Amino acid sequence: MSDREGDDQTMPAMFPLVLDEVCFEASGQYLIDHISCVLEAQPYTMVLGPNGAGKSLLLRLCHGLIQASNGSIRWHGMDVHAARRYQAMVFQRPVLLRRSVAANINYALRIRGMPRRQRQTVVHEALQEAGLWDLAGRSARLLSGGEQQRLALARAWVLKPQVLLLDEPTASLDPAATQAVETLLEQISKCGTQIIMTTHDLGQARRLGDEVLFLHRGQLLEHGPAAEFFSRPQSKEADAFLEGRLVW
């Protein structure tokens, strides 16, 4: 797919992303506990941490799917709801429509208001890039897990988001399917979309990551360049996490 030439005048800057004392409380417990940080534009920001650390919650908060109990989230001065138009989010289990592969992408473009003739071209290009053109007429619900994830990514990509939030996009996928997803993510990144993603795959985080946020029990313990995080973690929790030891 083509990049965003000609679109920059109409799309506002999204970074820095500023989180100021962000909390999310449920049943009297802080699941996100006073997180403050500033994220500048990076090709890949990896959100890491053990199960229950608050990674998925943090992405949902930043996308405006849930509201913080306290604190604020601003995308280059915009609140999360104003910023959502310029973002997309893909979940671990893709939410696909009960229609064909091509129709899933066509629907997203139609809702955005793209003319029908133009939609046909964009759908074709997107499915080619995702390696799904031969499956264009198949029901999306009958695709394999990896194919469904690539379809969800392609459907998000055609909307030209400036930021793509991904929650464990390759969880439960075999190595070949994971590689296919990562290849598609590289194409998306090259077109200028900034990617913020959670993953439990440390190999993937090393391959793709430019910076890392490390969460533990809802708190942000580390934030910095990926190379430094993997070579010199600053907290005992991160050190244990990287060594595969249980983190409590």
N, C-alpha and C positions, 0 to 999 in steps of 0.2 A: 504494500500500500504506500501511497505517497505520503510525504511529511506534511508539516503544517504551513508551508509557504502560503502567504496571503491571509493566514488566520491570526497572526500575532497581534494585529491591530485591534481585534475584537476580543481577545482573550487576556484577562488581567493576569499579572504575576501571582503565583500561588505561595511562593516562599519569601521570607521565612515563615515556617509554621511555629507558632509560639504557644506552648502549653504553660499555664501559670497556675500552680497549686491545684491541679485537676484531681478531683476525687469522684469515685463512684461507690455509693454505699447501698448495701442490700442486707436486710435482716439485722441491722445494727453492726455490720462488719464492712470495713473498707476493702473492697476488691481492687480498687485503684486508689492508691494512698498518697495524696499530695505530690503528684508528679509535675515537675517543672523542667522544661528544656526548650531549646530553640533548634529547629532543624532547618538547615539551609538546603538548597537544591542539590541533590545527589542522584546519580543514575539508580542506585539501589540502596535502600535503607532496610536492614534486616532487624526484625524484632525477635529477640531470643529469650529463652527462659524455660524453666521446667513447667510441667502441667500445673495449671491453676495459678500461674504467675500473673495473669491478667492481659496477656498478649492480644487475644481476640477482642476483649473488651476495649482495649485501647484503640484498636482500629475502628471499632464501631463508634466510639466516642468521637474520633477525629472525622469520621464520615457523617456524623449527625444522625445515626440510626438510633442512638440512645442519648439521653441528656445527662451531663455531668451533675452530680449532687452539689458540688462546689467547684470554684475555679473557673477558668475561661480557656477557650481554644480559639485561636485566630489564625486564619490563613492569609498572610500578607495584609492584615487589617480587617479581613472579612470574617464574619461569624461562620460557623460550620454550615448553617443552612444556605446562606448565600453562596458558599464555596462548592456545594454539592453539584451544581450544574457543570462544573469543570473537572469533576472526578468520576471515577467508577470503582466499584468494589466487586470482587469475585470471591465467593466463599469456597470452603473446602469441599462441600457438596453442591455442585452447581445447580441453580434453579433454572430449569429449562421449560419452555412452553411445550404443550402437547401438540406439536406440529413438526414439520420437516426441519432438517438442519438449515436449509436456506431460508425458510420462513422465519426461523428464530432471529436471524440477523436482519431480514427485511422488516420485521415488525419493529425492531429497535430504531431503525432508520425512519420508518414511517411515523412513529411517535415523535421523533425529533423534527419532522416536517420536511424531510428530503423528498424531492420530486421522484415519481415512480421510475422514469427512465434512468435517472442517475443512480437510484437504488440498485437497479439490476447490475450495473457496472461495479459498484462498490461491494455488493454481495459476492460477486464472482471473484474479485481481487482478494477479499478477506478469506474466503474459503481456500483459495489457492495458497495463500501465505500460511494458513493453518494446516495445510495438507488434508483438507476435508472435501475438496471439490467433488471427488468421486462418490461421496456420500451425501451430496446435496439434497437428494430426494428422500433419504431415509428419515424415519422418525427419530427425532433427537433423543427420545427416551430409550432407543435401542442401541445407542452407541456404547462403546466400552467406556470405562471410567476416564482413561486418558483422553479419548476422543471428546467426551463431554466437557472435560476441562478446557481443551483447546477451543471448543465451540464457544464456551462461556467467555474465554479470553478474547476470541475474535469478535464476538458480539459487543464486548466492552470497547475494544480497540476502534471499531468503526465510528464510535461517537467522539473520537479524538480527545480523550481525557488528558488533561495536563498531569494528573496524578492518578495512578492505579493502585488501589489498596487490595492486597491479596492475603487471604487467610489460609495458610497451609495448602497452597495450590497443588502440591504433588504428594500429599499424604496418601498412603496406601497404594501408590502407583509403583509399578515395577521399573527397573532401571531404564528400559527402552522408552516407556511412556514418560518418565521423568525427563529424559533427555529431549524428547520431542517438545514438551512444555517449555523447558529452559531455552530451546532454540527459538521458539515463538516469542518468549519474553525478551530475548536479545533483539529480535526484530522490532518489537514494540519500543524498547528502550532506545534503539538507534533513531527512531522517529521523534524522540524528544520527550516521551512520557516518563515522568519520574515514578519509580516503583517503590512502594513501602510494603513489605511482606513479612509475615510470620512464617517460621519454619522450625521443625525439629531436626532437620537434616543438616548437621554441621558441615558436611562436605559441600552441600549446596550453598550454605552461607559463606563458606570460604571462597567458592568459585565465583559467586555473584556479588557479594557484599562490598559496598564502599564504606558504609558506616554501620555501626551496631548500637541498638538499644538493648540492654540486658535488664530484664525485669525479674523480680523475686518477691513473692507475696504482695503483689500489687505495688511495689516500690521500684523506682528506677535506680538501680545500683551503678550502672555504667552506661556511658554514652561517648562514643568516640570512633576514630577510624577503625575499620575492620581489621586491618593488619596488626594494629597495636592491641586490639582486644584479644585476638587469637594468640599472639606471641607473648603478651605481658598483661594478663588480666589483673585488675587492681583490687578485686574483692575476693574473699575466700569462697563466696558462693559461686562466682563466675569460674574460679579455678576448679572447683569441684565439678561444676556443670560440664566444663570442657573435658575433664578427665573421665566423665561418665559415672561419677560417684553420685549417690543420692543426695539431693539438696532439700533440706527441711526448712 
